Amino acid sequence: MNHQQENVTGLLLDWSTGNVEALEELLPLVYDELHRLAAGYFFGEKRGHTLQATALVNEVYLKMVDQKRVRWQNRAHFFGVAAQMMRRILVDHARKRSASKRGGEVQKLSLDEARDAVPEPSVDLLALDQALTDLTALDPQQTRVVELRFFAGLSVVETAEVMSISPATVKREWSVAKAWLFRRMGSA
């Protein structure tokens, strides 16, 4: 664990015990990584997405500040919770957009953008959320591994630490869950 990770863990522990100043010191240390995670969610999205990475980070931050009873274990635990919150926010946003009846799916492009537009792969967050809900009914541990690896961007070792399982188990669960989700998403 490097010095910054140790510092984040220490500040999280201080914040858990009610030290408000620790939260103020923590934000600059985790903001860039939260923003990187959020930006990763938008990588395959269509242009003109109405929710931006910065807004997602700000919304997650506001929700995390309201967490009064969380006893943070470490940096990986914090990012795992942040990933779950990001997933919920993105899914809620996708649901609201798909419910729009007046051109919510129409993509606005300038003529130059239209000329240069190349179809980009995108993840259907609603279908992914439903597939993860279905996977949870079969194997909650695999769902948690997916959330931590895909949504939080945690490494195998960090995921193992958060879940208190071995890295080998994380690798196995990650592999099986990806295959199951690929089949489920492909048949949707």
C-alpha positions in Angstrom: 0.0 0.0 0.0 1.5 3.4 -1.0 1.5 6.5 1.2 -1.5 8.1 -0.4 -3.6 4.9 0.0 -2.6 4.7 3.7 -3.5 8.4 4.1 -6.9 7.8 2.5 -7.5 4.8 4.8 -6.5 6.8 7.9 -8.8 9.7 6.9 -11.7 7.4 6.3 -11.2 5.8 9.7 -11.0 9.3 11.3 -14.2 10.4 9.4 -16.0 7.2 10.6 -15.3 8.4 14.2 -16.9 11.8 13.5 -13.8 13.9 12.5 -15.3 16.4 10.0 -11.9 17.8 9.2 -10.9 14.4 7.9 -13.7 14.5 5.3 -12.3 17.9 4.1 -8.8 16.4 3.7 -10.2 13.3 2.1 -12.0 14.8 -0.9 -9.0 16.1 -2.8 -7.3 12.7 -2.4 -10.2 10.7 -3.8 -11.8 13.2 -6.2 -9.5 12.4 -9.2 -10.0 8.7 -8.8 -13.8 9.0 -8.4 -13.8 11.2 -11.5 -11.7 8.6 -13.4 -14.2 5.9 -12.5 -17.1 8.1 -13.5 -15.5 9.0 -16.8 -15.0 5.3 -17.5 -18.8 4.7 -17.3 -19.3 7.3 -20.0 -16.6 5.9 -22.3 -18.9 3.9 -24.5 -22.0 6.1 -24.1 -23.5 8.1 -26.9 -22.4 11.7 -27.5 -24.6 14.3 -25.8 -25.2 12.2 -22.7 -27.2 14.4 -20.3 -25.3 13.3 -17.2 -21.5 14.1 -17.1 -18.7 12.5 -15.1 -18.3 15.6 -12.9 -22.0 15.7 -12.1 -21.9 11.9 -11.2 -19.0 12.4 -8.9 -20.7 15.4 -7.2 -23.9 13.4 -6.7 -22.0 10.4 -5.3 -20.0 12.7 -3.0 -23.2 14.3 -1.6 -24.7 10.9 -0.9 -21.4 9.7 0.8 -21.3 12.8 3.0 -24.7 11.8 4.3 -23.4 8.4 5.3 -23.4 8.6 9.1 -23.2 5.0 10.2 -20.6 3.6 7.8 -17.5 2.3 9.5 -15.0 2.6 6.6 -12.6 -0.3 6.6 -10.1 1.1 4.0 -9.8 2.8 0.7 -11.0 -0.2 -1.3 -14.2 -0.3 0.8 -14.8 3.4 0.2 -14.5 2.9 -3.6 -16.7 -0.2 -3.5 -19.5 1.8 -1.9 -18.9 4.7 -4.3 -19.2 2.2 -7.2 -22.5 0.9 -6.0 -23.8 4.5 -5.7 -22.6 5.3 -9.2 -24.4 2.3 -10.6 -27.6 3.2 -8.8 -27.4 6.8 -10.0 -26.7 5.8 -13.6 -29.4 3.2 -13.7 -31.9 5.7 -12.3 -30.8 8.2 -14.9 -31.2 5.7 -17.7 -34.7 4.8 -16.5 -35.7 8.4 -16.5 -34.3 8.9 -20.0 -36.0 5.8 -21.4 -39.3 7.0 -19.9 -39.1 10.2 -21.9 -41.7 10.3 -24.6 -40.6 13.4 -26.5 -37.5 12.6 -28.4 -35.4 11.5 -25.4 -33.6 9.0 -27.6 -32.9 11.4 -30.4 -29.3 12.3 -30.6 -28.5 15.9 -31.4 -25.5 16.4 -33.6 -24.1 19.3 -35.6 -23.6 18.6 -39.4 -19.8 18.3 -38.8 -20.4 15.9 -35.9 -22.8 13.9 -38.0 -20.3 13.6 -40.9 -17.6 12.4 -38.5 -19.8 10.3 -36.3 -18.8 6.7 -36.0 -21.1 4.2 -34.2 -19.6 3.5 -30.8 -20.3 0.5 -28.7 -22.3 1.3 -25.6 -23.5 -0.6 -22.5 -27.2 -0.7 -22.0 -27.2 0.2 -18.3 -30.8 -0.9 -17.8 -30.1 -4.3 -19.4 -26.9 -4.6 -17.3 -28.7 -3.7 -14.2 -31.4 -6.3 -14.8 -28.8 -8.9 -15.6 -27.0 -8.1 -12.4 -30.2 -8.3 -10.5 -30.8 -11.8 -12.0 -27.2 -12.8 -11.2 -27.7 -11.7 -7.6 -30.6 -14.2 -7.2 -28.2 -16.9 -8.4 -24.9 -15.8 -6.8 -24.7 -12.6 -4.8 -20.9 -12.9 -4.4 -20.4 -12.9 -8.2 -22.5 -9.7 -8.4 -20.4 -8.0 -5.8 -17.2 -9.0 -7.6 -18.7 -7.4 -10.8 -19.6 -4.2 -9.0 -16.2 -3.9 -7.4 -14.2 -4.8 -10.6 -16.4 -3.1 -13.2 -18.1 -0.2 -11.5 -15.4 0.6 -8.9 -12.4 -0.3 -11.0 -10.8 -2.2 -8.1 -8.0 -4.6 -8.8 -8.3 -8.3 -8.0 -6.3 -7.8 -4.8 -8.4 -4.8 -3.7 -11.6 -6.7 -4.5 -10.4 -9.7 -2.4 -9.6 -7.4 0.5 -13.0 -5.7 0.5 -14.8 -9.1 0.2 -12.5 -11.0 2.6 -11.9 -13.7 0.0 -8.8 -14.9 -1.8 -7.6 -13.3 -5.1 -8.0 -16.7 -6.8 -11.6 -16.7 -5.8 -12.1 -13.2 -7.1 -10.5 -14.2 -10.5 -12.7 -17.3 -10.7 -15.9 -15.4 -9.8 -15.0 -12.6 -12.1 -14.5 -15.0 -15.0 -17.7 -16.9 -14.4 -19.8 -13.7 -13.9 -18.4 -12.1 -17.1 -19.3 -15.2 -19.1 -22.8 -15.4 -17.5 -23.4 -11.7 -18.1 -22.1 -11.9 -21.7 -24.6 -14.7 -22.4 -27.5 -12.9 -20.7 -26.8 -9.6 -22.3 -26.4 -11.2 -25.7 -29.7 -12.9 -25.5 -31.6 -9.8 -24.3 
